[in-house]
Structures are given as structure tokens and as C-alpha cells.
Amino acid sequence: MIQVKNNYLNHNLLHRILKTVEEKKFTWEVDSWSTLNLQHFLLQRKGEEISLFMKTIIGDILLDLKAEYVFESVITLYTNRGTLSEFNSTSSFLKNKDYKTFLLFLNSCDGYTKIPGLKKIQSTHNTVILLDKPFPLINTNTTNENCRGVLTIHYT
């Protein structure tokens, strides 16, 4: 099942997440030089690597989702490249695993998330996509903003 919900987070929680992401001590890494998309992994490989910002950013969301285990969580900034490009956003770690997905759009722009054969969902500020099983996801960058911010949580 796929659910799309607008205005998902309350104002205070969304503001806290955005403020944390904008802090100077919040670090980013380039996912590849060919895309120049930036990522901050909050949790990788089911807890092998955990960001100091994990609880601040996704703690309340995990409670709301009633998540038992988190396989991965990442914030990705898809940078403006002048033209829309599509990116496969599923990591090799998630291959052959059963999980749910939470995708939160941190800003509005002309970028989108596509579920092949099913839906294309425009990036609208504070909109979430909830998936109850693994689906291949394709994300795009933006052409009308500096970047497109997406918070992703894969969990059970």
C-alpha cells in the first residue's frame, strides 16, 4: 500500500529538523562526483553507523511509525543541475530485505519521486510517502530551487 500525506509533521518538529540540518556542525558527504548530491546518513546498515543527529531528527518520527528496527535513514540533498535527472535511491544493503519506507519532502520544488509503474509524486514541503513494502524508488533533483531535500527511513 502507498499513502501520500500532506502536512505530515507538526510545525515544531519540522522546524527542529530543518534547523538541525542547517547547522554548521551538521556534515554532508558527496554521494558521487558525477551527481554532486549531498547525503547525511542518520543510520546505516541497521545501526553499524549512527549519526549524532539521529535522535533529534528522526526520534519522534520513529515513535509515530512504531518502528521496531531501522535499516537505514538518510537525508539527501539532490542538487540543481539545470535539467531533471533521475536517481535510483535504493542501497545495496536493502537488497532482499523486507521493510517499510518513510519519505519526507523537506521543501517544495519541481523534483519528484517515482515508483516505477505506479506513481510519480511531486516534491511538496512536509509531504510524506509511506510504503508498507519495498518498492523501487527513483528520485530526481530540482531545476527551480538550489536543492531538493528528502528524508528517508527504511524500517520494520
Buried (B, 14 or more C-beta within 10 A) or exposed (E): EBEBEEEBBEEEBBEBBBEBBEEEEBEEEEBEEEBBBBBBBBBBEBEEEBBEBBEBBBEBBBEEBEBEEBBBBBBBBBBBBEEBBEBEBBBEBBEEEEBBBBBBBBBBBBBBBBBEEEEEBEBBBBBBBBBEEBBEBBBBBBBEBEBBBBBBBBBE
